[in-house]
Amino acid sequence: MRALLSENPEGKRGERAAAAALSSHSRPDPLLFLLLLSCALFIAYPLLLIFWRALYLEERPGLSALPALFLREKSSLFHSFYTASLSALFSTALGFFLSLRISSSGRRGRSILLLLLMMSLVSPPFLSSLSYIQLYGRRGLITWHLFRISYDPYNKWGIIAMQTLHFSSLNALFLLDYLESLDGKWMDAARDLGAGSMAVLRTLLLPLLSPALLASFGLSFLRSLSDFGTPAVIGGRYDTLASDIYLQIIGYGKMEKAAAMNLFLMFPAFLAFWLYRRAVREGERRNGNGRGRERFDMQRLSLPALFLSFLSILSLLYFTVLSLQYLCIFLLGFLKAERGVYHFTSEYLSRLFRYDLSSLFLSLRLSLAAALFGALFGLLLSYYMERRLRFGKNALDFLISLPYLLPGTCFGLAYIMAFHKEPLKLTGTSLILVLNLIFRQLPVVIRMGSTALLEISRELENAARDLGASKRRLLFDIILPQLSRPFRSAFLYLFTSSMCSAGAVIFLIDAGHKIAVYTLFDLINSGEYGTASLLSALMILSTVLLSALLSALFRCFCERKEKGRRGNEGSDRESSRTVHAL
């Protein structure tokens, strides 16, 4: 082959082009350097700084003060573990039963149930606590006005109930996706061998779902550990470590103590995240790292009527409570009780305008900015991690995952410590909020990009390299156009998550940059539940409508692009036929 190339001038030029392409791709990539520098500056540096500041709990650096702090905070730490364990257990079990019920439902019922579950993904973090107070509080709509029961809702069971209600939606969606990725031939083979429906469920489905169940438990445990809003609103005197950290920062300004307290949450968070990642990898291994050849259909399993009745009753109770929650939020913003009678009022609307709706518009702008730049940054980084990095991929993946697995209070405090003075003074600006939102949710975007890249063939990329395409042209003309659909998913995820995010960014807000979540939290703490309900409804509606609009725009863009691609392919085939005819 080399002899032929040496005799052929065209071959020599091709060989030189391939060699030039190879040498160009072996040179350092400025874009990769910029991406890695951003991760080091906005993830590694703040988190290392919080470890360092935790050592200065006393005047001299060291760990001698940590045991005494641990003894003082052991009650709050135990409360955090207790509520996190029960919330994760109950929400995982409930999510499992909900996924079975949705999977065995018809198309219309399935769409309605999925819509209700998706509502929780675009809801503010304190929505469940707010509706809990208004529905089941001392003067709640159900407990007092309906049944005349005076019930104290501010306790640990209120925290567990609301976290279970909120986490179950995401767990159900996660387990439903995993359930439908299974190969339906396993079920057919088991039925052909004479196994009954409950035997298939017990001996086949549960073992196959065990990695997903463990992953759901670990993820819910992490979310509960980092949740400070629910304990702060309805916990009463039942303090958790996350709510105590929030108090130390906002109430007393003790940064070193808050940093040291975060260390107590880091190690169980690492353990839960390790459990989650191991479970996900095990699930991918069992499922062949892809969807089954035949869709797993729960309707073909023909579950017993008694078990289906149990699933139906449980699902009915759950979705009734969920519907009451949103109905309460949307209605009680315009209703006021006087002498046990509700009547329409616009009082809360006027109060809301006094609070200034600019916080809602600021949240929308910041969320759009975080979604745009975060999706682009995450997909670029996922491309380099999957296709270009040869060394350090696992270390980089662990670094990127740290903001997601650590409590939000920890990541927010880290940004305060890292960027409060020159030359990296970002506090008091919108930029620090956008950066925190991006790097907090970056691991999810990386997973989206990596999954999409695994389904994209490398043949076109290799062909472009062989023809001497530059790195810039290869990236922007070949790779990124193929990532349009994961870009849409990442954009919408970042937008909705940024609108609802509170744990990390709530510490970074100043008087000039109050976002809607902070205003909502302030209203709840002030006891202005009607105004808070109205603001929650506006946040949900604006997020849903804007997400639907953006999704429609992305869909139209992708369809036009697909039609254009098909048209180009048709013209190429016609040109080829013309050439052959000639």
HELIX and SHEET records of a PDB file:
HELIX    1   1 ARG A    2  GLU A    7  1                                   6    
HELIX    2   2 PRO A    9  SER A   26  1                                  18    
HELIX    3   3 PRO A   30  CYS A   39  1                                  10    
HELIX    4   4 ALA A   40  ALA A   44  3                                   5    
HELIX    5   5 TYR A   45  ALA A   54  1                                  10    
HELIX    6   6 LEU A   66  SER A  103  1                                  38    
HELIX    7   7 ARG A  107  MET A  119  1                                  13    
HELIX    8   8 SER A  120  VAL A  122  5                                   3    
HELIX    9   9 LEU A  127  TYR A  136  1                                  10    
HELIX   10  10 LYS A  156  GLU A  180  1                                  25    
HELIX   11  11 LYS A  185  ASP A  192  1                                   8    
HELIX   12  12 SER A  197  VAL A  200  1                                   4    
HELIX   13  13 LEU A  201  LEU A  205  3                                   5    
HELIX   14  14 LEU A  206  SER A  226  1                                  21    
HELIX   15  15 GLY A  229  ILE A  234  1                                   6    
HELIX   16  16 LEU A  241  LEU A  247  1                                   7    
HELIX   17  17 GLN A  248  TYR A  252  3                                   5    
HELIX   18  18 MET A  255  ARG A  286  1                                  32    
HELIX   19  19 MET A  298  LEU A  301  5                                   4    
HELIX   20  20 ALA A  305  LEU A  331  1                                  27    
HELIX   21  21 GLU A  347  ARG A  354  1                                   8    
HELIX   22  22 SER A  358  TYR A  383  1                                  26    
HELIX   23  23 TYR A  384  ARG A  388  3                                   5    
HELIX   24  24 LYS A  393  LEU A  405  1                                  13    
HELIX   25  25 GLY A  408  ALA A  418  1                                  11    
HELIX   26  26 SER A  430  LEU A  454  1                                  25    
HELIX   27  27 GLU A  459  ASP A  466  1                                   8    
HELIX   28  28 LYS A  471  ARG A  473  1                                   3    
HELIX   29  29 LEU A  474  ILE A  479  3                                   6    
HELIX   30  30 LEU A  480  LEU A  483  5                                   4    
HELIX   31  31 SER A  484  CYS A  500  1                                  17    
HELIX   32  32 VAL A  505  PHE A  507  5                                   3    
HELIX   33  33 ALA A  516  ASN A  525  1                                  10    
HELIX   34  34 TYR A  529  ALA A  581  1                                  53    
SHEET    1   A 2 LEU A 335  GLU A 338  0                                        
SHEET    2   A 2 VAL A 341  PHE A 344 -1                                        
END                                                                             
